């Protein structure tokens, strides 16, 4: 290839490059976007209004009043959630949890043949109406270390119904506690006077 042919090729390549560069510059000039002074969108965030002081928790209803308004039928229906771990009939077998016949008024962690946790064994005492009410509200808070995985029954009326049903699981059910006239309810989270404290759900493990 002589120098003349080589110069033509190089000239063509150079000319093509210049054309592309010119087109690029022209396109940028024509289609250049206008940049806003402030990028993005301004989002209006409404100011939070002061909701005022939190409402105090409603006082806990005494156990005697809970049981006075309770329904055994509703309690029996509520007890179905416990049936996976407990039996209720007299002489019934232990399952994941102990049989619950005679639980109300019975001594804690003494049902024959059941292996209770050390935490439950150390609790001591009896399953009074008050003790059951407290335990059934939040088992793990009442007996730290219990094997019972049940989260508890936060609603007072449902606990009352369940305890009322558990009371019937005995040859001689304990008499219901009397509601004292003008007796104040115990504040939430504090122990109530004798005969009106609060517990939790189906018996311990």
C-alpha positions as CSV (number, residue, x, y, z in Angstrom):
1,X,0.0,0.0,0.0
2,X,1.5,3.4,-1.0
3,X,1.5,6.5,1.2
4,X,-1.3,8.1,-0.8
5,X,-3.8,5.3,0.0
6,X,-2.7,5.3,3.7
7,X,-3.3,9.0,3.9
8,X,-6.8,8.6,2.5
9,X,-7.7,5.9,5.1
10,X,-6.3,8.0,8.0
11,X,-8.1,11.1,6.7
12,X,-11.4,9.2,6.6
13,X,-11.0,7.9,10.1
14,X,-10.1,11.4,11.4
15,X,-13.1,12.9,9.6
16,X,-15.4,10.3,11.0
17,X,-14.2,11.0,14.5
18,X,-14.7,14.7,14.1
19,X,-18.2,14.2,12.8
20,X,-19.1,12.0,15.9
21,X,-17.6,14.6,18.3
22,X,-19.5,17.4,16.6
23,X,-22.8,15.5,16.8
24,X,-22.2,14.7,20.5
25,X,-21.5,18.4,21.3
26,X,-24.6,19.5,19.4
27,X,-26.9,16.9,21.0
28,X,-25.7,18.0,24.5
29,X,-26.5,21.6,23.7
30,X,-30.0,20.8,22.4
31,X,-31.1,18.3,25.0
32,X,-29.3,19.6,28.1
33,X,-31.7,19.1,31.1
34,X,-32.4,22.0,33.4
35,X,-31.2,21.2,36.9
36,X,-33.5,22.3,39.8
37,X,-32.1,24.7,42.4
38,X,-32.9,22.1,45.1
39,X,-32.7,18.4,44.2
40,X,-35.5,16.1,45.1
41,X,-38.9,16.8,46.4
42,X,-39.8,18.7,49.6
43,X,-41.9,16.4,51.8
44,X,-44.1,18.2,54.3
45,X,-44.0,16.4,57.7
46,X,-46.8,17.4,60.0
47,X,-45.8,18.3,63.5
48,X,-46.8,15.8,66.1
49,X,-49.3,17.2,68.5
50,X,-48.8,16.6,72.2
51,X,-51.2,13.7,73.0
52,X,-51.1,14.7,76.7
53,X,-50.4,12.5,79.6
54,X,-51.0,8.8,79.1
55,X,-54.2,7.5,80.6
56,X,-53.6,5.6,83.8
57,X,-54.2,1.8,83.6
58,X,-57.6,0.7,84.8
59,X,-57.5,-0.8,88.3
60,X,-57.5,-4.5,88.4
61,X,-60.8,-6.1,89.4
62,X,-60.8,-8.1,92.6
63,X,-60.8,-11.9,92.2
64,X,-64.1,-12.1,94.2
65,X,-65.8,-9.8,91.8
66,X,-64.3,-11.6,88.8
67,X,-65.7,-14.9,90.0
68,X,-69.1,-13.4,90.9
69,X,-69.5,-12.3,87.3
70,X,-67.8,-15.4,85.7
71,X,-69.4,-18.0,83.5
72,X,-68.5,-21.7,84.0
73,X,-69.7,-22.5,80.5
74,X,-67.4,-19.8,79.0
75,X,-64.6,-21.0,81.2
76,X,-65.0,-24.6,79.9
77,X,-64.8,-23.3,76.3
78,X,-61.7,-21.2,77.2
79,X,-60.1,-24.3,78.7
80,X,-60.0,-25.9,75.3
81,X,-56.8,-24.0,74.6
82,X,-55.2,-25.8,77.5
83,X,-56.3,-29.3,76.3
84,X,-53.2,-29.9,74.3
85,X,-51.1,-30.0,77.5
86,X,-53.6,-30.8,80.3
87,X,-56.5,-33.2,81.0
88,X,-59.4,-32.2,83.2
89,X,-61.2,-35.4,84.2
90,X,-60.7,-37.1,87.6
91,X,-57.9,-39.6,87.4
92,X,-56.9,-38.3,84.0
93,X,-53.4,-38.8,82.8
94,X,-50.6,-36.2,82.8
95,X,-49.6,-34.8,79.5
96,X,-47.1,-32.1,78.8
97,X,-48.6,-30.5,81.9
98,X,-50.3,-32.1,84.9
99,X,-53.9,-33.2,85.2
100,X,-56.0,-30.3,86.5
101,X,-58.6,-32.1,88.5
102,X,-58.6,-30.6,92.0
103,X,-56.2,-27.8,91.1
104,X,-58.2,-25.1,92.9
105,X,-57.2,-25.2,96.5
106,X,-54.6,-27.9,95.9
107,X,-50.9,-27.6,96.9
108,X,-48.5,-26.3,94.3
109,X,-46.4,-28.9,92.4
110,X,-47.8,-32.0,94.1
111,X,-49.8,-33.8,91.5
112,X,-48.8,-37.4,91.5
113,X,-46.5,-38.6,88.7
114,X,-45.7,-35.2,87.1
115,X,-42.1,-33.9,86.9
116,X,-42.4,-30.3,87.8
117,X,-39.7,-27.7,87.1
118,X,-37.5,-26.6,90.0
119,X,-39.0,-23.1,89.7
120,X,-42.5,-24.5,90.3
121,X,-41.4,-26.7,93.1
122,X,-39.9,-23.7,94.9
123,X,-43.1,-21.7,94.5
124,X,-44.8,-23.5,97.4
125,X,-48.2,-22.6,98.8
126,X,-51.6,-23.5,97.4
127,X,-53.5,-22.7,94.2
128,X,-55.9,-20.3,95.8
129,X,-58.2,-18.3,93.6
130,X,-55.8,-15.4,93.9
131,X,-52.7,-17.5,93.1
132,X,-54.3,-18.9,90.0
133,X,-55.5,-15.5,88.9
134,X,-51.9,-14.1,89.2
135,X,-50.3,-17.2,87.5
136,X,-52.8,-17.4,84.6
137,X,-52.3,-13.7,83.8
138,X,-48.6,-14.2,83.1
139,X,-47.1,-17.6,84.0
140,X,-43.5,-16.8,83.2
141,X,-43.6,-13.5,85.2
142,X,-45.2,-15.2,88.2
143,X,-42.9,-18.3,88.2
144,X,-39.7,-17.4,86.6
145,X,-38.2,-20.6,85.1
146,X,-41.5,-22.4,84.7
147,X,-41.6,-24.9,81.8
148,X,-45.0,-23.8,80.9
149,X,-44.9,-22.1,77.5
150,X,-48.4,-20.6,77.7
151,X,-48.3,-16.8,77.3
152,X,-51.1,-16.1,79.8
153,X,-54.6,-14.6,79.7
154,X,-54.5,-10.8,80.0
155,X,-58.3,-10.3,80.0
156,X,-59.7,-10.3,83.5
157,X,-63.1,-11.7,82.5
158,X,-61.6,-14.7,80.6
159,X,-59.4,-15.5,83.6
160,X,-62.4,-15.3,85.9
161,X,-64.4,-17.7,83.6
162,X,-61.5,-20.2,83.4
163,X,-60.9,-20.2,87.2
164,X,-64.7,-20.6,87.8
165,X,-64.6,-23.7,85.6
166,X,-61.4,-25.1,87.2
167,X,-63.2,-24.7,90.6
168,X,-65.8,-27.2,89.5
169,X,-63.2,-29.9,88.9
170,X,-63.4,-31.3,92.4
171,X,-65.5,-33.6,94.5
172,X,-66.1,-30.7,96.9
173,X,-65.5,-27.4,95.1
174,X,-64.2,-24.5,97.3
175,X,-66.8,-21.9,98.1
176,X,-66.6,-18.7,96.1
177,X,-65.0,-15.7,97.9
178,X,-67.5,-13.0,99.0
179,X,-67.3,-9.6,97.5
180,X,-66.8,-7.0,100.2
181,X,-69.0,-4.0,99.9
182,X,-67.1,-0.9,99.0
183,X,-63.9,-2.9,98.8
184,X,-61.4,-1.0,96.5
185,X,-59.8,-2.8,93.6
186,X,-56.1,-3.4,93.7
187,X,-54.0,-1.2,91.4
188,X,-52.7,-2.9,88.3
189,X,-49.4,-4.6,88.9
190,X,-49.7,-4.4,92.7
191,X,-50.8,-7.1,95.1
192,X,-54.4,-7.0,96.1
193,X,-55.6,-7.3,99.7
194,X,-56.3,-10.8,100.9
195,X,-59.1,-12.4,98.9
196,X,-58.6,-10.3,95.8
197,X,-55.2,-10.8,94.2
198,X,-54.6,-11.9,90.7
199,X,-53.2,-15.2,88.9
200,X,-52.7,-16.7,85.5
201,X,-53.7,-19.8,83.3
202,X,-53.9,-23.6,83.4
203,X,-51.7,-25.2,86.0
204,X,-48.0,-25.2,86.3
205,X,-45.3,-27.3,84.9
